[in-house]
Amino acid sequence: MDVSAIILEDGPIVKASADFSGFIAGAKSLQGDVTQLDAQIKKAQAEIAQHNLTIGKLSDQINSKTQTIASLEQRLDEGRASLAKLLREKDQTETTSLVVLAFSSESLSDFFGTVDQIDSINQGLVQKFNELRSVQNQTQEQKQALAAQQNQQLDARHEAQLLKQTITTSKQQKTELLTMTKGQESAYNKVLAQKQQRAQQIREALFNLRDTKGISFESALGYATAASEATGVRAALILAILSQESDLGKNIGSCVVSSLDTGDGKGKNTGTFYEKVMKVPRDTVPFEKITQAFGMDWSTTPVSCPLGTRYSSSRGYGGAMGPSQFIPSTWQLFVSRITAITGGVANPWNPRDAIAATALYLKDLGAAGGSYTAERNAACKYYSGRSCDSRSPINYTYGNSVIFKAETFQNNIDFLQSL
């Protein structure tokens, strides 16, 4: 069974509901769980209220920033128009030499008046350039502050939504527990047995990895937890990226390199010709060395296909290796850091090493201990090299999918930790 198919219907489970070593009487232990669920609900409600206050304050600040930016942009437009006028005047005065001006002036005072006018225009240009530069800097600062506040607002809304889901789940569990008090201990133990069975299914479920064999979710979680402790990146996000890359591999397939001299290749299963699958020599040279080091044949080792069969500067290259989808030259940059986490020789097709590499790269992209927007943008950068946006090629759908997967994995992780 694929781990991505296992979704907890009742969401996160509080740890107290699974600790029955001191079980004396069904009703007493059940009541303890009900009390803890009540506390959890009240805490979540208080946090939601705080998030709503934060969202309200941020909305006011965002409106103020938006108005400030609009005013600054109007000043920029007016400044540019004024600058253009001064440049036209300067151009008109400079088309005539001073000698011609001197002979064409009716008097010496007229000549010096024209020269003073030229000086005045030049001084005006310097002043206007400085003014525009200052306004541009202010506008940029305000836009950066606005983007930060918008991200904070998105984070607060996301946290509030998660808390609402927690409240709904806790209330459902509370209702179930109160119902069980009538059935005594036997009903309680039955639920425990069902949870243990579900936990075993999650642990044994297949966690698919791109271009290599899948492993159990329990193994994947163990590697991701170790990588998370070393990098600060959430284990669920690490697993979500690898799962998303695995899905991409299924959808767009894989290529093999046919020539190290040209970097050309073909579809692994289709045989379709792809021009410049891998960049020469940046990636072909390290790719040959990496495959040789692990006793692999470079001509049959799968790598990612580029987005089109014919090369163009806008299309770029493929050539990414293994579950983490690093190109060979980038993998070499991460080898020592990966080894510091795993303690072994870094192998792009080894699940443990690929998971560590993914965690390290996500840390570099700003996902360590990050918020919703930080994790989402890190996912988009992992895929396309830029934060989530609607430019072509579209990358925000990748980020959205990763966050959705991360929440599912987090539910599974929370459930396992609650037992």
C-alpha positions in Angstrom: 0.0 0.0 0.0 1.2 3.5 -0.9 1.6 5.7 2.2 0.1 8.6 0.3 -3.2 6.6 0.3 -3.4 6.5 4.1 -5.2 9.6 5.4 -6.2 9.8 9.0 -10.0 10.4 9.2 -9.8 11.6 12.8 -6.7 13.8 12.4 -4.1 14.3 15.2 -4.6 12.4 18.4 -3.5 13.8 21.7 -0.9 11.7 23.4 -2.8 11.3 26.7 -5.5 9.2 24.9 -3.0 6.5 24.2 -1.4 6.2 27.7 -3.2 3.4 29.5 -0.4 2.0 31.7 -2.1 3.3 34.8 -5.6 2.2 33.7 -7.7 1.5 36.8 -11.3 1.9 35.6 -12.6 2.7 32.1 -14.6 5.7 33.1 -11.8 7.3 35.1 -9.2 7.1 32.3 -11.8 8.1 29.8 -12.7 11.1 31.9 -9.0 12.1 32.0 -8.9 12.1 28.3 -12.1 14.1 28.0 -10.6 16.7 30.4 -7.4 16.9 28.3 -9.4 17.3 25.1 -11.4 20.1 26.7 -8.1 21.9 27.6 -6.9 21.4 24.0 -10.1 22.9 22.6 -9.9 25.9 24.9 -6.2 26.5 24.1 -6.9 26.2 20.3 -9.8 28.7 20.6 -7.7 31.2 22.5 -4.9 30.9 19.8 -7.5 31.4 17.0 -8.7 34.5 18.8 -5.1 35.8 19.0 -4.5 35.0 15.3 -7.7 36.9 14.3 -6.4 39.9 16.2 -3.1 39.6 14.4 -4.9 39.3 11.0 -6.9 42.4 11.8 -3.9 44.5 12.6 -2.0 43.2 9.6 -5.0 44.1 7.4 -4.8 47.7 8.6 -1.0 47.8 8.1 -1.3 46.3 4.6 -3.9 48.9 3.6 -1.7 51.7 4.9 1.4 50.3 3.1 -0.7 50.0 -0.1 -1.7 53.6 0.1 1.9 54.7 0.8 3.2 52.7 -2.2 0.5 54.3 -4.5 1.6 57.7 -3.3 5.2 57.0 -3.9 4.5 55.5 -7.4 2.6 58.7 -8.3 5.7 60.7 -7.2 7.8 58.5 -9.4 5.6 59.1 -12.4 5.6 62.8 -11.8 9.4 62.8 -11.3 10.0 60.9 -14.5 7.8 63.3 -16.4 9.7 66.3 -14.9 13.0 64.5 -15.6 12.0 63.9 -19.3 11.2 67.6 -19.6 14.5 68.7 -18.2 16.4 66.2 -20.5 14.5 67.7 -23.6 15.5 71.2 -22.5 19.1 70.1 -22.0 19.1 68.5 -25.4 17.8 71.6 -27.1 20.4 73.9 -25.4 23.3 71.5 -26.1 22.6 71.3 -29.9 23.9 74.8 -30.2 27.6 75.5 -29.3 28.6 78.3 -27.0 30.4 80.1 -29.8 27.2 80.2 -31.9 25.2 81.3 -28.8 27.7 84.1 -28.2 27.4 85.4 -31.8 23.6 84.9 -31.9 23.0 86.8 -28.7 22.0 90.4 -29.0 23.9 91.4 -26.0 26.5 90.0 -23.5 23.8 89.8 -20.8 21.6 87.6 -23.1 24.6 85.3 -23.7 25.3 84.9 -20.0 21.6 84.5 -19.3 21.5 81.5 -21.7 24.6 80.0 -20.0 23.0 80.4 -16.6 19.9 78.7 -18.0 22.1 75.7 -19.1 23.7 75.6 -15.6 20.2 75.7 -14.0 19.0 72.9 -16.2 22.1 70.8 -15.3 21.6 71.5 -11.6 17.9 70.6 -11.9 18.8 67.3 -13.6 21.2 66.4 -10.7 18.6 67.3 -8.1 15.8 65.3 -10.0 18.0 62.2 -10.4 18.8 62.3 -6.7 15.1 62.8 -5.8 14.0 59.9 -8.1 16.7 57.6 -6.7 15.4 58.4 -3.1 11.8 57.8 -4.0 12.6 54.5 -5.8 14.5 53.3 -2.7 11.5 54.3 -0.5 9.1 52.5 -2.9 11.2 49.3 -2.9 11.5 49.3 0.9 7.7 49.8 1.3 7.0 47.0 -1.2 9.3 44.6 0.7 7.6 45.5 4.0 4.2 45.0 2.3 5.3 41.5 1.0 6.5 40.6 4.5 3.2 41.7 6.1 1.2 39.8 3.5 3.2 36.7 4.2 2.5 37.1 7.9 -1.2 37.4 7.2 -1.2 34.3 5.1 0.7 32.4 7.9 -1.8 33.6 10.5 -4.8 32.5 8.4 -3.1 29.1 7.8 -2.4 28.6 11.5 -6.0 29.6 12.4 -7.4 27.1 9.8 -5.2 24.3 11.2 -6.4 25.1 14.8 -10.0 25.0 13.6 -9.4 21.5 12.2 -7.9 20.6 15.6 -10.9 21.8 17.4 -13.3 19.8 15.1 -11.2 16.7 15.6 -11.0 17.1 19.4 -14.7 17.6 19.7 -15.3 14.4 17.6 -12.9 12.5 19.9 -14.6 13.9 23.0 -18.0 12.8 21.8 -16.7 9.3 21.1 -15.0 9.1 24.5 -18.1 10.2 26.3 -20.1 7.6 24.5 -17.6 5.0 25.5 -18.1 5.6 29.2 -21.3 3.6 28.9 -19.5 0.6 27.4 -16.8 0.6 30.0 -13.2 -0.6 29.3 -14.0 -3.1 26.6 -15.1 -0.4 24.1 -12.0 1.6 25.0 -9.7 -1.3 24.3 -11.4 -2.0 21.0 -10.6 1.5 19.8 -7.0 1.1 21.0 -6.6 -2.0 19.0 -8.0 -0.3 15.9 -5.5 2.5 16.3 -2.6 0.1 16.7 -3.7 -1.6 13.5 -3.9 1.6 11.6 -0.5 2.7 12.9 1.0 -0.6 11.6 -0.5 0.0 8.2 1.1 3.5 8.1 4.5 2.2 9.2 4.5 -0.6 6.6 3.0 1.5 3.7 5.3 1.9 0.7 6.9 5.3 0.4 7.7 5.8 -3.3 11.0 7.3 -4.4 11.9 8.6 -7.8 14.3 6.5 -9.9 15.0 4.0 -7.1 13.1 1.4 -5.1 10.5 2.5 -2.6 11.0 2.0 1.2 8.6 1.6 4.1 7.1 4.8 5.5 8.7 3.9 8.9 12.2 3.9 7.3 11.5 7.1 5.4 10.3 8.8 8.5 13.4 7.7 10.4 15.7 9.2 7.8 13.6 12.4 7.5 13.5 12.8 11.3 17.3 12.5 11.5 17.7 15.0 8.7 15.1 17.3 10.4 17.1 17.3 13.6 20.3 18.3 11.7 18.7 21.0 9.5 15.6 22.3 11.3 13.4 21.5 8.3 10.1 19.8 9.2 10.2 16.0 8.5 6.8 16.1 6.9 7.9 18.8 4.4 11.0 16.7 3.4 8.8 13.7 2.8 6.3 15.8 0.8 9.0 17.1 -1.5 10.3 13.6 -2.2 6.7 12.3 -2.7 6.0 15.2 -5.2 9.2 14.4 -7.1 8.2 10.8 -7.3 4.8 11.8 -8.7 6.5 14.0 -11.3 8.7 11.0 -12.3 5.6 9.0 -13.0 3.9 11.7 -15.0 6.8 12.9 -17.2 9.0 9.8 -17.2 12.8 9.5 -17.1 15.6 9.8 -19.6 19.0 8.3 -20.1 22.1 10.0 -21.5 23.3 8.7 -24.8 26.4 10.7 -25.2 28.7 12.4 -22.7 30.2 14.5 -25.5 27.0 16.2 -26.4 24.8 15.5 -23.4 22.0 14.2 -25.7 19.8 11.4 -24.5 16.5 9.6 -25.0 13.4 8.6 -23.1 14.1 5.6 -20.9 10.9 3.8 -21.9 9.9 5.6 -25.1 13.3 6.0 -26.9 12.3 9.5 -27.8 15.3 11.6 -28.7 16.1 14.5 -26.3 18.7 17.1 -27.3 21.1 18.1 -24.5 19.5 16.2 -21.6 22.6 17.1 -19.6 24.9 20.1 -19.8 28.4 19.5 -21.1 30.8 19.4 -19.3 29.3 20.9 -16.2 27.2 17.8 -15.4 28.4 15.1 -17.8 31.8 14.9 -16.2 30.7 14.5 -12.6 27.8 12.2 -13.7 30.3 9.8 -15.2 32.4 9.9 -12.0 29.4 9.4 -9.7 28.0 6.5 -11.6 31.5 4.8 -11.8 32.0 5.2 -8.0 28.9 3.1 -7.4 29.4 0.6 -10.1 26.6 1.9 -12.3 26.5 2.3 -16.1 26.0 6.0 -16.9 24.2 5.1 -20.2 21.5 3.2 -18.4 21.1 5.3 -15.3 17.9 7.2 -15.3 17.9 11.0 -15.0 15.2 13.6 -15.4 14.1 14.6 -18.9 14.1 18.3 -19.9 10.8 20.0 -20.6 11.1 19.6 -24.4 12.9 17.4 -26.9 14.8 20.3 -28.5 17.2 22.5 -26.6 16.6 26.3 -26.2 17.9 28.7 -23.6 14.4 29.0 -22.1 13.9 25.2 -21.9 17.2 24.5 -20.1 18.4 21.0 -19.2 17.3 17.9 -17.4 19.8 15.5 -15.9 18.7 15.4 -12.3 19.5 12.2 -10.4 17.7 10.0 -7.9 14.9 10.8 -5.4 16.2 14.3 -4.5 16.6 15.3 -8.2 19.9 17.0 -7.9 21.9 17.6 -11.0 25.4 16.1 -10.8 27.3 19.4 -10.3 25.0 20.4 -7.5 25.2 17.0 -5.8 29.0 17.4 -5.6 28.5 20.7 -3.7 26.4 18.9 -1.1 28.4 15.7 -0.6 30.4 16.8 2.5 27.3 18.2 4.1 25.3 15.0 3.4 28.1 12.9 4.9 28.1 15.1 8.0 24.5 14.0 8.6 24.6 10.3 7.5 28.1 9.4 8.3 28.5 7.4 5.1 29.5 7.9 1.4 26.9 10.1 -0.2 25.0 8.2 -2.9 22.3 10.1 -4.9 20.2 6.9 -5.2 20.4 5.9 -1.5 17.2 6.9 0.2 18.9 8.0 3.4 21.4 10.2 1.5 18.7 11.6 -0.9 16.5 12.5 2.1 19.4 14.3 3.8 20.2 16.2 0.6 16.6 17.3 0.2 16.6 18.6 3.8 19.8 20.5 3.3 18.6 22.2 0.2 15.3 23.1 1.7 17.2 24.7 4.6 19.2 26.7 2.1 15.9 27.8 0.5 14.6 29.2 3.8 12.3 26.3 5.0 14.1 25.6 8.3 11.6 26.1 11.2 9.6 28.0 8.6 6.0 29.2 8.4 3.5 28.3 5.8 4.7 30.9 3.3 8.4 30.0 4.0 7.8 26.3 3.4 5.6 26.9 0.3 8.1 29.3 -1.3 11.0 26.9 -0.5 9.0 24.2 -2.3 8.5 26.4 -5.3 12.2 27.3 -5.3 13.1 23.6 -5.1 11.2 23.1 -8.3 11.9 26.2 -10.3 14.5 28.3 -8.5 12.0 31.1 -7.6 9.3 31.8 -5.0 5.7 30.9 -5.7 4.1 33.1 -8.4 1.9 32.9 -11.5 4.7 33.5 -14.1 5.4 31.0 -16.8 6.3 28.3 -16.3 3.8 28.0 -13.5 5.3 26.9 -10.2 2.7 27.6 -7.5 0.8 24.4 -8.2 4.0 22.5 -7.2 4.2 24.4 -3.9 0.5 23.9 -3.2 0.7 20.2 -3.8 3.8 19.9 -1.5 2.0 21.7 1.3 -1.0 19.5 1.0 1.1 16.4 1.1 3.1 17.8 4.1 -0.2 18.2 6.1 -1.2 14.6 5.3 2.2 13.3 6.3 2.1 15.5 9.5 -1.2 13.9 10.5 0.3 10.5 10.1 3.4 11.5 12.0 1.3 13.0 14.8 -0.8 9.9 15.0 2.2 7.6 15.3 3.7 9.8 18.0 0.5 9.8 20.0 0.6 6.0 20.5 
